Amino acid sequence: MRTVLADRNSSVVEARRLTRRAHRDRVREFLAEGPQAVREAVAMPGVVLEVFGTPAALDQHGDWLAERPVLLRPISDKAAAALSETVHPQGLIARCRYVDVSVSEVVATSPVLVAILAGIADPGNAGTILRTADAVGADAVVFTAGSVDPYNGKCVRASAGSLFHIPIVRAAVFADVCAAFRDARLQVLGAAASATRGLGEPDTEGLLQAASAWVFGNEAHGLTMLESAQESSATEASATKAAVDEHIRIPIWGRAESLNLAAAASICLYASATAQHRSSS
């Protein structure tokens, strides 16, 4: 561990620019805030460029930080607040390199369970789905073009460090992603409330045992958003919808009208992971 005092906070000023997506993309760097995210980031070799910490944060977390060859920059509470996008800054922020990979790199690993985020706008939902995908042992999470940036501060925090555990693909073309996974012998499944096939049915259990790429659509419009936002004609819209092999609904037996997107995605991913584990045991 090396400790260096920032020269008149120039490093803080530069890091602060990473809260803007345009600058993140320009330098391919982002900020990971909070002890959990920083701990997971520094455990991934070559990802962390430096860690900013208040005296209190460095005092509390200095032991495990000392175990890694990471550059530490002590900063004031005011500087930590400037780098934070939360109401109550936790005083520990890592400046990291981008970690995304290509669809072809994911396919090369012979994946059996993948989550595709298609037009998802809310960073909290996206980060939660990323965390769930990590928990179920999924092989990757794909963020399609038009989805929230996985390096958005809220998305990074919501992932609770899972961003550094599971491969992510960023800004991919939806139709190309579906085609790539289908070519890799994954079925493409879509969560849809209007589907005739439901989770928990015997034939659905058998279907879920196969390698699958789950598509989760926009919070407000579902998969129909893709048809209007990414396609230019009715024919192309139909082709996009056809990219999903099977639509599956989550049965609702209570009085709730619907489920939160992240909750629905969690149920679908756990259903697939459970079916796959049962079939392999």
N, C-alpha and C positions, 0 to 999 in steps of 0.2 A: 504494500500500500504506500502511495506517495501523496503527500499533502502539499498543495500549492495554493497560495493566496492569489485570488484573481486580481489582475492589475486594473484598479479603478472600475471594477465590475464590468469590464469589456466582455468577458466571457458570458456574464449574465445577460447583457444586452443582446449578444448574438443568439444565445439560447432562447431568449424571449421571442425572437422572430420565428421560432419553430412552432409557435401556436397558430401560425397562418399556414394553410395548406399549400399555397403557392410556393412559399419558401421551403417547406418540408420537401416538396417534390423537386425543387431546384437542387438541394444539397443531399437529398435522400437520407435525412435524419429526422428524428422525432424525440419527444420527451415522454418518459415514463415516470409517473408520479406516485409516491407512496412506498412504504417499506416492502410490501408484498411484491409489487411490480418491479422494484429495483432489485430485490433479492433474486427473482427469477431471471431478470435481465443479466445481472453480473455472472450468473451461473452458465450463461450461454457464451462460449468463447468468441471473442472478436466483435461482440455487439456493442458493448458500452464504451463510449469515448471518454466520459467523465461523469462524476457524480457530485451534485451540489447538495450541501447539507447545512442546516443551521447547527449551532453548537449543541443544542439540546438533542437534535436528531442524531448527530454524529456520536454524541456521548452514549445514546441509547443503543445505537446499531453499529457502533464502531468495531465490535468484536468480529462479527461475521463479514463486515466489509474488509477488515484487515486480512482475511483469508484469501482475498482475490487481488490480482495485480491491477487495481483500478485507481485512476487518478481522482483524488478528492479535492473539492474546492469548497472550503468553508464560506458560508454566506450569512448575511444578516436575515432576520425575520422579514424585514421589508423586501429584501431581494427574493426571498423564497415566495413571498406573496405575489411578486411580479411574475414569477415563473409558473405559479399555480393557477389553475382554472377552477378551483373549488372555493367554497366559502370559508372553510377551515383548513388551510394548508397543513400538510403533515411534515413539511420541512426536509423532505428527501426527494430529489429529482435526478434521474439519470438521462443524459443525452446519448441517444442510441442510433446506430445505423439501421436502415430499413432491413427487414427480415423476410419480405415476401419472395415467393418463388413463382415459376411459370406453371401453367397447366400441364405442360409436357413433363416437367419434373415430378409433379404429383402422379401422373399416369405411370411414369417409370417405376414407381414404388409398388405397383399392383394394389391399389387401394380397394377396400371392400365397403367403406362407409364414408361418405363425403356430404357436407352441407353446402348448398349453393344459396347465397343471399342475393336475391334478384330484386333490385330496386328498393331495398330496405333503407329507410331514411333516418331512423332514430338510432343514434350511437349507443344508447343504453341497451336497446334490444339487440343490436348487432354484437356488442361486447358480451352480453349474457349468453347469446347463442354460441359464440366462440368458446366461452367457458364451459358450456354444456357439452359441446362437441369434444372438447378436451377430456371431460369427465367420462364420457361414454367410450372413449378410445377411438374416436373417428380419425381418419387419416388426413383430412384437410378441410379447410373452410375457404370457399371461393366467394369473393366479393365481386359482383358483376359491375360493369359500367353503369353509372347512375345510382349505385349504392353509396352509403356513407363511407368515408375514408376510414379504414381500420386503424390508422394512426391518429385519428381524432382523439383528443385528450379524454373525453368521456368514454369513448369506446375502449381505449386502453385501460382505463380504470375499471370499467365494468367487466373486462376480461379477467381481472384479478390475477394477472401473470400468465394466463393461458396463451396469450399472444406469443409468448416465447417457448411454448411447448409443442404447438401443432402448426404444421405448414399452412400458410395463408397465400392465396392468390388474390391479386388486386386489379381492379378495373378491367376485368375480362369481359368479352362479348358473350352474352347469354347463349345464343344459338351455337356458337363455336364451342363453348364449355360443354353443353349438353351432347354435342356431336362427339367431342373428344372422349367423354366418359362412356358414351354408348359404344364407341369403337373399342374401348378398353373392357367391354363386357359388363358394364354396370347398367342396371336399369335406372331410369330417371323417374323419380316419384315426386308428385306434387301434393301439397296439403291444400285441400279445398273443402269448404263446408258443404258444398252441393254434391259432392261425390257419392255414388251409390255404394261403393266399397268402404267399409269402416274398419278402424283398428279394433282388435279384439275378436274379430270373426275368424273361424278356423282357416278359411282359404287365404285370408290376409296374412295370418301367421306364417303360412308356407311361403307366400310371396316375399315376405320380409327377410327370409333366410338368405336370399340371394344378395350379391353385392349391389349396393344401391347408392345413388346420389339423390339426396332430398333437396327439392327446390322450395324455398320459403320466399313468398312475394311481399310486396309493399304492404305496410300496415293498414292503409285505408282502402287500397284497390286490389290487393292480391296479385295474381298473375296477369290479370287483364291490363295492368299498367304497362307491362312489357309490350303488349301488342300496340298500344298507342304511342309509347315513348321511344321504342326502339325499331319499329317497323313502319314502312311508308305506304303500304297498300293492304287491302283486305286479304289478298292471297298470301302475302308475307306474314300477316298477323296470324293466319291459320297455321302457317308453317311453324311459327314460334310456339303457338299453343300445342301443336303436335309434337314438339320437342320433348314434352312430358309423356312418358309411356303409360303411367297409371296415376289417377288422382285418388287420394284416400282422405276420408274425413275422420275427425275425432268425435265420437259420439258424445253428445251432451244430454245427460239424463235429468239434470237439475233445471233451474229457471234462468240461469245465465244465458244471455243472448249469444255470447261468443267468448273466446279465450284471447288473452293477450298473446301477441305474436311470439314472444320469447317463451311463454309457457307452452304454447302449441308446438313450437319447434322442439322443446325439451321432451315432450311426450313422444313425438314422432321418432326422434333420434334414439331415445331409450328403448322404444318398441323394436326398432331395427337391431340395435346392439344386443338386446336380450334374445331376440329370435336367432341371430347369428351365433351367439355364444351357446345357445341350447343345441343348435344343429351341429356344432363342432365338438360338443362334449360327449 
